[in-house]
Amino acid sequence: MEFTIHHQVLTAVFVTAVVMGAVANKTNFCTMGAVSDWVNMGDSGRLRAWLLAMAVAILGVAAMTGGGLASIGNSTFPPYRTPNFAWLRYLLGGLMFGIGMTLASGCGNKTLVRLGGGNLKSLVVLAIASACAYLMLWTDFYGAVFNTWIVATTVDLGKAGMNSQALSEFFGGGTGAQAATGGVLGLALIGFAFASKDFRGSFDNILGGLVIGLAVVVGWYITAGPMGVAWKEWAELADTLPSRVEVQSFTFISPMGDSVRYLMNPANVANINFGVTALSGVIVGSFLYALVSGGFRIEWFASGGDFLNHAVGAVLMGIGGVLSMGCTVGQAITGVSTLAMGSLLTFLAIVAGAAATMKIQYWRMMQEA
């Protein structure tokens, strides 16, 4: 079988995802844990690692854009920079995802990492979240339940003369404004992250933030750089059009739905796309690290209540993640790297939903004590 540019892209994505999964396992990079540490213990280490990942991704995109190495416009998957600002979609979806990841003990990426480390609770979460993501992406469920009022509350920024929802539009738009705005924001986030002495002394937090951020940059370069251009040209002439041959980087909720679609007809290899490959790569990377480090442990639910919490959380993650067009990686790192206002709103909503859920859980625990 010919090793086409399509196979080259998927191989590059898989290798990047394996590294991402291994490092996330090794450093305990966890966005839900970041919020938990901050809310419950006042420890901002993992939160700063998350912000560092954002900063690295933002600076990488700014450098590629400014240097002409990649073209990341409005036509991405998901459409981060679309001028249609669906504020309620970002807000509600982010809140649902934040609540869900707290109940399910981790975001989409962490679910994959924990599964690779032997946590069978995460397998259940993955199955339920994937089924819900499939429901949102590949059935009429989204149209029947959400589309009407999402469309009614969406703001068309084009009417205000804005070509996209990127923050750089406030500074004139264009490649130069994108690179400059990204450079300033990225450096500001790095400054904040490293302002903490404790963070500066944490090798794992720094490594986790750097590698996750760089992985997102690599994803953008693969699909928006020269390889991505050749990939799209190849797809236009392919006998069978592969799924989602678009400019994109790492996100983990829509790939769950796409994975269900592929598994329903595994003979159709055209449905193996960037996201499906990335999802499997993170699991493999985490598994390999767990084996090498001796950290592989089989875990199961402690009680029926534990199962119910995780199941409800998985439903909210699957539905909320598609509704908000991304997760704590897909929106809060990949999306934020494009300077999209919707991505920033989703990030804040996820943190708010997670923090509020943790406060309620703590209050209930104190009431029962």
N, C-alpha and C positions, 0 to 999 in steps of 0.2 A: 504494500500500500504506500502510495506517495505521501511523503511528509510535507504537507502543504503549509502555507503561511498560517492557516487556521490552527493547525496542530502546533505550530511554533508559538502562537499567541497563548493557547491553552496550557502548553508546557511551561512557559514563562510565568503564567499566572499561578500554576500549581506549585512551582518551586518557591515563588515568593510567599505563597500562602503557607507552605510547610515551615518556612523560616518564621513567619508571623506567629503560627500556632506554637512552635517550640519556644520562642521567646516569651510569648504571653503566658505560657505555662511556667517557665523558669522564673519570670519576674513577678508573677501573680498580678499581671496587668488586668484590672477589672474595673469597669466604670461604675457598676452598682456598688462594689466595694469602696470605690473612691467617694461616693456620696455617703455611704454608711460610716466610713472612717471620719469624715468631716462632720456629719450631723451628730453622731453618737459619741465621738471621742475627741473632736476638735483637731484631728490629725489630717493635714491637707496633702500629705505626701503623694498618694495615688491620684488625687484630684489634679495636682500639679503635673503628674506624669501624663494624664489625659490632656491637659492644656499644652504640654510640651509636644505631644503627638499632633495636636491641631496646628501648633506653630510651625513645626517641621513641614507638615503638609502644605500649609499656606505659603511658606517661603519657597518650597519646591515648585509649586504651581506658579508663583510669581516669577521665579527664575526661568522656568521653561517658557512662560508666556513672553516675558521680556526679551529672552534670548532667541525667540522664534523656534524653539525646539519642539513645541507641541501646540496644537490649536484646540483649546477647550472653550467652545462657545456655548450657545444656549441649547444646542441639540445633543444633550447628554442623556444617559440613563442612570438614575431618574433625571427629569428635567429640572435641575437645581436652579438654574438662572432664569427660568421662564418669567416673562413679564406679568403673568397671571399669578398674583400674590394671594394664594388661598390660605389666609391667615388662620381661619378657624380649623382648617384641615391640619395645619402644622401644630396648632395649639392643642386640639383635642387628641390627635394621634400621639403627640409627644407625651401628654399627661397619661394616656392609656398605657403607653409603652413603659413609662417610668414606674407606674404602679405595678404593671405586669412583671417587669424584670426584678422588682423587689420581692414579689411573692414567689417568683420562680428561681430566686437565688442567683441571678445573673442575666446579663444581656444576651443578645444573639451570639456574639463572638465568644463570650465566656461559657455559654452553653456548649458550644463546640469544643472549647478547650477542656472543659470538665469531662465531657464525654470521652475525649481522647485519653484522659487520665483514669478512666474506669468508672466514672460516675453514671450509673444506670438511671438515676433520677433525671439526668440531663437528656437521656435518650427519649424518655417519655415527654419531656418538655419539647424536645426537638420535633417529635412526631406530631404533637398537638399543635404547636406553633406553625409547623409546615402545612398542616391540613388547613388551618385558618388562613394562612397566607395564600394558599392555592385558591381557597374560596373567594378571597378578595381579588386576586389577579386573573383567574381563569374561569370564573362563573359570573352570573348576573348579580351576585350578592352586593357588590359595591354599588352598582348602578341603582339597585332597588332600595338600598338602605341609606346610602350616603350622597350619591351624586347630585340629586336635586338641590339640597340645601348647601352643599359645598359650592356648586356653581353660583347659587344666589348670593353667597357671601364673598365670592372671589373678587378682588380688586384688580382691574386692568391698568397696570402701570403705564402701558403704552399710551393711554389717553393723557398722561402727564408728561409725555415726551421721553419716557425712559425705555430703553431697548431691552433691559433685563432688570432683575431684582438684585443684582450685585451691588454691594456697597460702593464700588468704584463709579457707579452711575452718578453719584452725588458729586463726583469730582471730574465730570466730563466724559466718563466712559472711555472706551478704547483700550488698546493694549498697554499704552504707557500708564494710564490711570490704574488699570488692574494691577500691574506690576508694582507700582508705587504704593498703592493702598495695601496690597498684600504684604509688601516689605515692612511697612510701618506697623501693621497689626501683628504680623508674625514676630517681629523683634520685641514688641511690647509684651506679648505673651511669654516669650522666652525670658525676658527680664523679670516678669512676675514669678514664673516658675522657679528660677534660680535665686530669687530674693530670699528664699528660705534656706537657712544653714542646714537644717535637717535634710532637705531635699538634695542639696548639693553633696551631702555625704552618703546618699543612697544610690549605690551603683545600679541596683535592680530597677528603681523607679526611672532613673535617667535612661538606662538601656531600653526599658519597655517603651517609654515615650518616643525615643529616637527611632527604634525599629518599626513600631507601628506607623509612625508618621512617614517614614521613608517607604514603607510598603505601599502606602496610599499614593505617594509620588510615583513609584514604579508602576503602579496600576494605571495611572493617568498617562505616563510616558508610553507604556505598551500600546494603549488604545488610541492615543491622540498624537503620538509621534510618527516617525516614518514607518514603523511596523504597523501601526494602526491604519495608516493610509493604504498600505499595500493589502492589509487584511480586508478593508472595505471594498477595494477594487476587485479582489479575488472573489468576495461574496457575491458581487453583482453578476459575475459570470458563472457562479456555481450552479450545478444542476438542481441541487436542493439547498435553499437558503438556510444557513445555520441560525440558531436562535440568538437574538440580541447582539448582533454585530454592530456595536455602537461605542461611542466614546464613553468610558466609565472607569470607575475604580472600585475599591472594596466596599461592599455593603452585605448584610447577612440575613435580612428578612425576606426580601423578594427572591433571593436564591433558594430559600427554603421552599417557597411555593413552586418555583421552577423545578426543583428536585423532585417534588411529588409528580409534576407533569411528566418528567422524564421517566420516573419509575413506573408510571402507569403504562408506558409503552417503551421499554428499555431497548427495543430493536431500533428505535428511531434516534440514532446517535446525534442527529442534527440538533436535538434539544439539550445536548451537553454544552453549556455555554460558559462564559466567564464566571458567573456567580456560582453555578453548580460545581465548577472546578475549584473555585476558591474555597467554598464550603468544605469540600472533601479534603483539600490541602491543609486547612487549619486543624481538622481532626487528626490527620496523619502526623502532622508536625508535633502536636501535643502528645500523641501516643508515643512517638519515637523518643521524645524527651522524657516522658514518664518512665519508659522502659530503661533508658540509659541511666537516669538519676535514681531509679528504684522507687519512684513515687507513684507507680501504678497501683491503685486501690479500688476494689469493687465497692460501690456504695449503693444503698437502696433507701427507700422511704422509712422514716422512723415510726410513722403512724398514719392512720387514715386522714387525719387533719393535715399532715405534712403533704400527702399526695394531693389533697384538694387544693391547698394553697398553690402548689406548683402547677396543677392543671388549670386553675383559673388564671394564674399569671401567664401561662403559655398562650391561652386564648387572647388575653389582652395584648401580649407581645405580637402575636401573629396579625391580629386585626389592626392594632394601633400602629405597628411598624409599617404596614403597607399604607395606612391612612396618612401617616406623617411623611411618607416616601423615604423612610430610612430609620436607622437605629442609632445607637451611641457611637458606632463607627461610620455607618453609611451617611448619616446626616451630620453628626457632631464632629466628625473629622473629615471625611471625604467631601461632604456638602459644604462645610465651613471653609474648606480649602478653596472653593470657588467664590467665596465672599458672599454667598447667597443669604439674604435676610431671612428667608424661610428656614434655612438650616440653623441659623443662630436662634430663631424663635423656638424651633424644635428642641434644640439643646437645652434651652432654659426651661421649657415645659417638661422635658424628661427629668431634669434635676428636681424641679418643683414636685412632680408627681412622686418620684422616689423618696424625696425628703419627707413629704407629708405622710406617705405610707409608713415610713420608719417611725415617725413620731407617734402615729396611731398605734402601731404595733407595740411600741414601748409603753404607751399609756395603758393599753389593754393588759400587758404583762404586769404592770404595777397594780392594776385593779384586781388581778387574780392572785397576787402575792399575799 
